[in-house]
Amino acid sequence: MSYLVPTEFVTKMIDAGESKIFMSTRDTVIRAYMAGAILALAAAFAVTVTAQTGNPLIGAILFPVGFCMLYLLGFDLLTGVFTLAPLAVLDKRPGCTWGGVLRNWGLVFMGNFAGALTVALFMAIIFTYGFSEAPNLVGQKIGQIGEGRTVGYEAHGAAGMLTLFIRGVMCNWMVSTGVVAAMMSTSVSGKVIGMWMPIMVFFYMGFEHSVVNMFLFPSGLMLGGQFTFMDYLLWNEIPTVIGNLVGGLTFVGLTLYSTHVRTAPKRAPV
């Protein structure tokens, strides 16, 4: 489990951001689609485990399997590119522009959403025997999650919106830490261990992840959740995306870059 020092893995972060900016549209969308689909399947798995055991900690312990798979396969989540792509611009890599960053973010968002929506439809079919009967226990649980984390926030007004935003910030603080932790090691086992810990924390704490929510809320609507698509957008997805952007870029990308690449001058000896 060879360990890379911060100056080495932060350079890898910048390289990754540059690579994502210049990636072709086809490859960006394919990788984002698969990332959204795999993370959605992991979320369905974790909710199933939680519903069947009654213990959310077990679901949180097992959820990171999806994140580890998609990372090792080289797929891209919106939360990850929020943190990595801007670093290439800040580092003044040739040809890297904010326009390129926004293009990457937009394509990854669309790909993630399409992949998560595909799995949402598949799981809704499974939970209802092709929509021929009422949702099973897990399907009911997903519908309840959708209600609680849309109209539940709305019922608290501005305080609910603030809570939602902060949960989005905290989520990508942890998720992007997982992305970076995978770069600290050159072995598969080291990468998995590094990723597992912060992803488990975010899921168990109920923080808001924009891509996980692309699965939970559309599937919740398909399974009879008492909220609307507009509720989902205004009282979850949009604030969560903004919170994820702020959390990942501020607490992970910029902090690591500023202290390990653009370091301040050393103090003179007294």
N, C-alpha and C positions, 0 to 999 in steps of 0.2 A: 504494500500500500504506500508506494513512494509519494512523499509529500512535496508539493511545490510551495515555495515561500510566497508571501503576498505580492511582491513585485513581479513574480513570474505569472501567477494566475490572474492578476489584474491586466497584464499585457494580453493574456489569452482572452479576457473579457472584451478588450478593445478589438482584437482581431476578429472575434465572433461577431461583434456589432458591425464591423466593416463588411464581413462576408454576407450578413443578412441584408444589408443595404443594396449590395450588388447582385443578389440572387435573382434568377429569372422569375418572371411572374408565375410560370407553370410550377416550378419547383417550390416556390414560396407557398402557393395555394395548396398543393398536394401535401406538403409537410404540415401545414397548419390544419388541414382537414383531418389528417390522421391523428394529430395531437389532440384536437378537440374530441374526436371519437374515442380515443383510448382513455382520456381523462374522464369522459362521461361514463364509460363502462366501469371505471374504477369507482366513481361516485355511486353508481347503481349498486355495485358490489358492497361498498361500505354501508349504504343505507339498508341493504338487505341483511347484512350481518347485524347491524344495530337493531333493526326491527325484530329479527328472529331471536336474538339473545337478550335484548333489553339493556345491553351494555354499550353505550356509545364509545367507550374507550377502546373496545375491541375493533370497532369500525375504523376509528382513527389510526390505530396501530397498523391496520392492513391497507388503508387507502393509498399510502405512498407507493404501492406496487405499480400503480398506473403511471405515476409521474416518473418513476425510475425507468419503466419500459419505454415511454415516449422519448425521454432524454437520450437513452442509450441508442435508440433507433434514429436519432438525429432529427426529430420533429420539433416544431416550434409552437410555443404558447404565447399569447398576447402579453401575459405578465412578464415573460422572459425578455421579449424584444423591447418592452417598455424600458427595461433597465440597460440592456446591452447596446442597442442601436445608437442612442444619442452619444455614447462615449466615443465612437469613431469620429463624429463631427467635432466634439470638444477637443479631441486629440489632433484635429486638423489633418486627418487622413485624406490623401488626394482623392477628389471626386465625391467625397461624402458630404452631403448637404442635408438641411432640415427637410427639404422636399423629398429626398430619398428616404429619410426616416419616416415621414408621414405616409409615403407610399407603402413601405413595409408594414407599418402598423395597420393600415387599412386592409391590405391583402390578408394579413394574419387574422385580423378580426373576422373577416368574411369566411375564411377557411375554417377557423375554430368553430364559428357558429354553425356552419353547414355540417361539420362532423358531429358536433354535439346534438344537433337537431335530428340527424340520422339515427343516432343511438336512442334518443328520446322516443322517436317513433317506434323503433324496434322493441324497446322495453315496454312501452305502453301496450303494444300488441301482445307481448308475453304476459303482462300483468292482468290482461282482460280477456285472454283467449280470443284475440282478434276483435276486440271491442264487442264481444257477444255477451259479456256479463260484467258485473260490477268489479272494480279493481280489487285485487287481493290485498293482504296486509301491507305488503311493501308499497304497492301502488297508492293505497290510502295514506301511508306515511309521507310519500313524496308530495301528494296533494296538500297535506297539512303543512309541510315545510314551505311550499309556495305561498300559502295564505299568510303564515306567520311572518314571513320575511318580505312581504309587500304591504298588504293592508295592515299588518302588525306595526310596521314602521310608520305608515301613514297616520295611524291612530294617535301617534305621539307628535305629529306635526314637525316643527323645526327640530325638536330634540331627537325625533326619530331619524330625520335626515342626517343630522350630525353623527348620530350613532352608526348609521349605515356607512357614512363616508369614512369614519375612523376605523371601522371594521375592515373596509377595503384597503385603507392604508396599512393596517397591521398585517393583513393577509399577504400583501406582496412584499412587505418587509421580510416575512418568513419564506415565502415561495422563492423570491429572488436570492435569498441567502442559500436556499437549496440549490439553485442553478449555479451559483458561485462555488458552493461546497463541492460540487461534482468536478470542478476544474482544479481543485486542490490536490487531486490524486491522479496517478497515471494507471491505476488498476481498476477493474470493474468493481471489485469488492469495496475498495476505498470510496469510489464514486457513489455507490449505493448507500453505504453507511452515512456519508456526508449529506446526501439528499434526504434520507429517511427522516432524520430528526426534526428539521424545521417544518417539513410538510406535515408530519404528524401533529405538531403543535398547532399549525394553522387550522387543520381540520377539526381537531377536538375542541378548540376554543370558539368555533363557530364564526370565524372570520369570513368575509365575503370575497369569493374568487369569481371574477367575471366569466371565466370559461366554464367552471363547474356550474355556475348559475345558468349558462346557456343550455345546459341539460335539465337541471332541476325544475326550472320554471315552465318551459314549454311542455315538458312531460307532465308537470303538475296540472297544466291547463287541459291536456288530453285526458287526464285521469279524474277530472271533475273538481279540481280545486276552485274555491270560491273567490277568484280574483280575475282580472282582465289582463290582456296583453299589454295594455297601456299602463296598468298598475305595475306590471313587471318592468317595463322600460323606465318609468319615472321614479318608481320607489324601490328599484334595485339595480338594474343593469347599468344605466347611465351613471349614477353616483358611484357605483362599484368600480366601473372602468376608470373614472377620475381618481378615486381613492387608490386603486391599484397602481396607476401611473405615478402618483405622488409618492406612495410608499416605496416602490421599487427603485425609482430614480433617486429619491432624496436619501433614504436610509441605507441603500446598498450601493448603487452605481456611483453617485457623486461622492459619497464619503470615502469609498475605497479608492476611487480615482484621485481625489484631492490629497489623500495622505500617503498613497503608495506610488503615484506617478508624478503628480504636481506637488511634490513635498515642499514644505516651507524650509527656508535656509536654517541650517543648524546654528544653535546658539554658540557664541564665542566663549572660550574658556574664561573664567573669572580670574 
